[in-house]
Amino acid sequence: MKKAIVLVVVATIVGLAGQCHAVAADLNVFAEQENALHDLPGLIQRAKKSVLLVGTYGETDSPRFLFRGTGFVAATNNLIVTNAHVLPDVADIGASRRLVVQVPSGDGRWALREVAILQLDRERDLALLRVDGAALPPLVLALDGEAQEGTSIAFMGFPIGGALGFSFVTHRGIVSSIAPIALPQVGAQVLSEKSIRKIREGSFNILQLDATAYPGNSGGPVFDVVSGKVVGVINMVLTKGSRESALTSPSGISYAIPIEFVRRLITAER
């Protein structure tokens, strides 16, 4: 009987020890997240050197600089990433209107630089550009699959464009879901064996964010606030009806392209 009691006591102690280790691990995770949130201002300040305005510049346009979206420095050699839908039609670019980015100059002003399109992935709405001029500091890209459901994130950009002035704006949230998305089709009547195969091949996972993005945020980086690395690129926002409702009645749900597809573009260029 005494041996049985001793065994029960020992087993209970071991069980409690295991629970203590589990609780300690959870506390470490919470502490790490808390420290990361405290360092979010530092992350924002560092990222400001690498987040850019993307648009066009024309001497006869009014305004001369037309803002189209956000971009960021994703690799050395001044490689810039943004959304493909941020870029104008090729026919709109020429001698009188150039594709440009505006780079923070460090004194609160913006410096205009011309860019060239290197790679386009329209299926995943990504574009890789190269900007002229002095080297810009790239952001650190996360490894494939680092963003998980529940990951605390922040994203930076220029919502609503020039309406609020070109000031950096940061939003916080979490990755609420990682869900598959497929290329849209015109209608069931146009589905064929070829188009069905294209849908399957074009399907990929996208990050759903519990945070509100606005027009102008497109192409901006999504950060893991714990690691400070870029896990995605803001792509679109869920609207309740018309496009205008994104401003008047935001859904609070936004989407981002996972960083793995950015890595593929960079690898293809190199």
C-alpha positions as CSV (number, residue, x, y, z in Angstrom):
1,M,0.0,0.0,0.0
2,K,2.8,2.4,0.9
3,K,4.6,1.6,-2.3
4,A,1.4,2.4,-4.2
5,I,1.0,5.7,-2.4
6,V,4.6,6.6,-3.2
7,L,4.1,5.7,-6.9
8,V,1.0,7.8,-7.1
9,V,2.7,10.8,-5.4
10,V,5.8,10.4,-7.8
11,A,3.5,10.2,-10.8
12,T,1.6,13.2,-9.7
13,I,4.8,15.2,-9.2
14,V,6.1,14.2,-12.6
15,G,2.7,15.1,-14.2
16,L,2.8,18.5,-12.5
17,A,6.4,19.0,-13.6
18,G,5.3,18.4,-17.2
19,Q,2.5,20.8,-16.8
20,C,4.9,23.4,-15.4
21,H,7.2,23.0,-18.4
22,A,4.2,23.5,-20.7
23,V,3.1,26.6,-18.8
24,A,6.6,27.9,-18.8
25,A,6.8,27.4,-22.6
26,D,3.5,29.2,-23.1
27,L,4.7,32.1,-20.9
28,N,7.9,32.3,-23.0
29,V,5.9,32.5,-26.2
30,F,3.7,35.3,-24.7
31,A,6.8,37.1,-23.4
32,E,8.3,36.9,-26.9
33,Q,5.2,38.3,-28.5
34,E,5.0,41.1,-25.9
35,N,8.6,42.1,-26.4
36,A,8.0,42.1,-30.2
37,L,5.0,44.4,-29.8
38,H,7.1,46.7,-27.6
39,D,9.7,46.8,-30.4
40,L,7.1,47.4,-33.1
41,P,8.0,51.2,-33.2
42,G,11.7,50.1,-33.9
43,L,10.6,47.8,-36.7
44,I,8.5,50.6,-38.2
45,Q,11.4,53.1,-38.1
46,R,13.7,50.6,-39.8
47,A,11.2,49.7,-42.4
48,K,10.5,53.3,-43.4
49,K,13.9,53.3,-45.3
50,S,12.7,50.5,-47.5
51,V,9.0,51.2,-48.2
52,L,8.3,53.3,-51.3
53,L,5.6,55.1,-53.2
54,V,4.9,53.6,-56.7
55,G,3.4,55.7,-59.4
56,T,3.9,57.5,-62.7
57,Y,5.5,60.9,-63.5
58,G,4.6,63.1,-66.4
59,E,5.6,66.7,-67.0
60,T,2.2,67.5,-68.5
61,D,0.2,65.4,-66.0
62,S,-1.7,67.1,-63.2
63,P,-0.5,66.2,-60.6
64,R,2.8,65.3,-62.2
65,F,3.3,62.4,-59.8
66,L,0.3,60.0,-59.9
67,F,0.4,57.6,-56.9
68,R,-0.7,54.1,-57.7
69,G,0.3,51.9,-54.7
70,T,3.0,50.8,-52.3
71,G,6.2,48.9,-52.9
72,F,9.2,47.8,-50.9
73,V,12.9,46.9,-51.4
74,A,13.0,43.1,-51.3
75,A,16.6,42.3,-52.2
76,T,20.0,43.7,-53.0
77,N,20.6,45.4,-56.4
78,N,17.6,47.7,-55.7
79,L,15.0,45.1,-56.5
80,I,11.5,46.4,-55.6
81,V,8.3,44.3,-55.2
82,T,4.7,45.6,-55.6
83,N,1.4,44.2,-57.0
84,A,1.0,43.8,-60.7
85,H,-2.3,45.6,-60.6
86,V,-0.5,48.7,-59.2
87,L,1.4,49.1,-62.5
88,P,-0.1,51.1,-65.3
89,D,-0.8,49.6,-68.8
90,V,2.2,49.4,-70.9
91,A,0.6,51.8,-73.4
92,D,0.4,54.5,-70.7
93,I,4.2,54.5,-70.3
94,G,6.5,56.3,-72.7
95,A,8.7,59.3,-73.2
96,S,6.1,61.7,-71.7
97,R,5.1,59.5,-68.7
98,R,7.5,57.3,-66.7
99,L,7.1,54.6,-64.2
100,V,8.7,55.8,-61.0
101,V,9.1,55.3,-57.2
102,Q,9.5,57.9,-54.6
103,V,12.2,57.1,-52.0
104,P,12.4,58.6,-48.5
105,S,15.4,61.0,-48.6
106,G,15.9,61.1,-44.8
107,D,15.0,64.7,-44.3
108,G,11.2,64.1,-44.5
109,R,11.2,64.6,-48.3
110,W,10.8,62.2,-51.2
111,A,13.3,61.6,-54.0
112,L,11.9,60.6,-57.4
113,R,13.6,57.6,-59.2
114,E,12.8,55.8,-62.4
115,V,12.2,52.1,-62.3
116,A,12.2,49.2,-64.9
117,I,9.9,46.2,-64.9
118,L,11.9,43.0,-64.6
119,Q,9.3,40.2,-63.8
120,L,5.5,40.0,-63.7
121,D,3.4,37.2,-62.1
122,R,-0.1,38.3,-63.0
123,E,-1.7,35.1,-61.7
124,R,-0.4,36.0,-58.2
125,D,-0.5,39.8,-58.8
126,L,3.2,40.4,-58.2
127,A,5.7,42.6,-60.0
128,L,9.5,42.8,-59.6
129,L,11.1,46.1,-60.5
130,R,14.6,47.6,-60.4
131,V,15.1,51.2,-59.3
132,D,17.9,53.4,-60.5
133,G,20.4,55.2,-58.2
134,A,22.1,54.6,-54.9
135,A,21.6,51.3,-53.1
136,L,18.5,51.0,-50.9
137,P,18.4,48.8,-47.8
138,P,16.3,45.6,-48.4
139,L,13.8,44.2,-46.0
140,V,14.5,40.7,-44.6
141,L,12.2,38.1,-46.2
142,A,10.8,35.3,-44.2
143,L,11.3,31.7,-45.2
144,D,8.5,29.9,-47.0
145,G,5.7,28.8,-44.7
146,E,6.8,31.0,-41.7
147,A,3.5,32.7,-41.5
148,Q,1.0,30.5,-39.6
149,E,-2.6,31.0,-38.6
150,G,-2.5,33.2,-35.5
151,T,0.8,34.9,-36.4
152,S,0.9,38.5,-35.2
153,I,1.5,40.8,-38.2
154,A,1.8,44.4,-39.1
155,F,1.7,46.0,-42.6
156,M,2.9,49.3,-43.8
157,G,1.8,51.5,-46.8
158,F,0.1,54.6,-47.9
159,P,-3.7,54.1,-47.6
160,I,-6.0,56.3,-49.7
161,G,-2.9,57.7,-51.4
162,G,-2.4,61.4,-51.5
163,A,-5.8,62.1,-49.8
164,L,-4.1,61.8,-46.4
165,G,-0.7,63.0,-47.6
166,F,2.2,60.6,-48.3
167,S,2.8,59.5,-44.7
168,F,3.7,56.0,-43.6
169,V,0.7,54.2,-42.0
170,T,1.0,50.9,-40.1
171,H,-1.8,48.5,-39.2
172,R,-1.7,45.6,-36.9
173,G,-3.6,42.2,-36.9
174,I,-3.1,38.5,-37.2
175,V,-3.1,35.9,-39.9
176,S,-6.6,34.6,-39.4
177,S,-6.6,32.0,-42.1
178,I,-4.4,30.5,-44.8
179,A,-6.9,29.6,-47.6
180,P,-6.7,28.5,-51.2
181,I,-7.6,30.9,-53.9
182,A,-8.2,30.2,-57.7
183,L,-8.1,32.3,-60.8
184,P,-11.6,33.8,-61.5
185,Q,-13.5,32.6,-64.5
186,V,-16.1,34.4,-66.6
187,G,-18.8,31.9,-66.0
188,A,-19.7,28.2,-65.9
189,Q,-20.5,28.2,-69.6
190,V,-16.8,28.8,-70.5
191,L,-15.4,26.0,-68.4
192,S,-13.6,23.4,-70.4
193,E,-11.1,20.7,-69.6
194,K,-8.3,23.2,-70.4
195,S,-9.8,26.0,-68.2
196,I,-10.5,23.6,-65.3
197,R,-6.9,22.4,-65.5
198,K,-5.7,26.0,-65.5
199,I,-7.8,26.7,-62.3
200,R,-6.2,23.8,-60.6
201,E,-2.7,24.8,-61.6
202,G,-3.4,28.4,-60.7
203,S,-4.7,27.7,-57.3
204,F,-2.5,28.7,-54.4
205,N,-2.7,29.6,-50.7
206,I,-3.2,33.2,-49.7
207,L,-3.0,34.8,-46.3
208,Q,-6.2,36.2,-44.8
209,L,-5.6,39.0,-42.4
210,D,-7.7,40.2,-39.5
211,A,-6.9,43.8,-40.3
212,T,-8.2,46.6,-42.5
213,A,-6.2,47.6,-45.6
214,Y,-7.3,50.4,-47.9
215,P,-6.7,51.5,-51.5
216,G,-3.1,52.6,-51.6
217,N,-1.9,49.7,-49.3
218,S,-1.6,47.4,-52.3
219,G,1.9,46.1,-52.7
220,G,3.0,46.9,-49.2
221,P,4.9,44.5,-47.0
222,V,3.3,42.4,-44.3
223,F,5.7,41.8,-41.3
224,D,5.8,39.0,-38.7
225,V,6.0,41.3,-35.7
226,V,8.0,38.8,-33.7
227,S,10.8,38.2,-36.3
228,G,10.5,41.5,-38.1
229,K,10.6,39.6,-41.5
230,V,8.3,40.1,-44.4
231,V,5.8,37.2,-44.7
232,G,3.6,38.6,-47.5
233,V,2.5,41.4,-49.8
234,I,-0.8,43.2,-49.3
235,N,-3.0,42.3,-52.3
236,M,-6.7,43.0,-51.8
237,V,-9.4,43.8,-49.3
238,L,-12.8,42.1,-48.9
239,T,-15.5,44.7,-49.7
240,K,-19.2,44.8,-48.8
241,G,-20.7,45.6,-52.1
242,S,-19.1,48.5,-54.2
243,R,-15.5,49.5,-54.3
244,E,-16.4,52.7,-52.3
245,S,-17.5,50.6,-49.4
246,A,-13.8,49.7,-48.7
247,L,-13.6,53.3,-47.4
248,T,-17.1,53.8,-46.0
249,S,-17.8,50.4,-44.5
250,P,-14.6,48.3,-44.3
251,S,-15.0,44.6,-43.7
252,G,-11.8,44.3,-41.6
253,I,-10.6,41.5,-43.8
254,S,-7.6,41.8,-46.1
255,Y,-5.5,39.4,-48.1
256,A,-1.8,39.1,-48.8
257,I,0.3,37.0,-51.2
258,P,2.7,34.7,-49.3
259,I,6.4,35.7,-49.5
260,E,7.4,32.4,-51.2
261,F,6.1,33.8,-54.6
262,V,8.2,36.9,-54.2
263,R,11.3,34.6,-53.7
264,R,10.4,32.8,-56.9
265,L,10.4,36.1,-58.8
266,I,13.8,37.1,-57.4
267,T,15.3,33.7,-58.1
268,A,14.0,33.8,-61.7
269,E,15.6,37.2,-62.2
270,R,19.0,36.1,-60.9
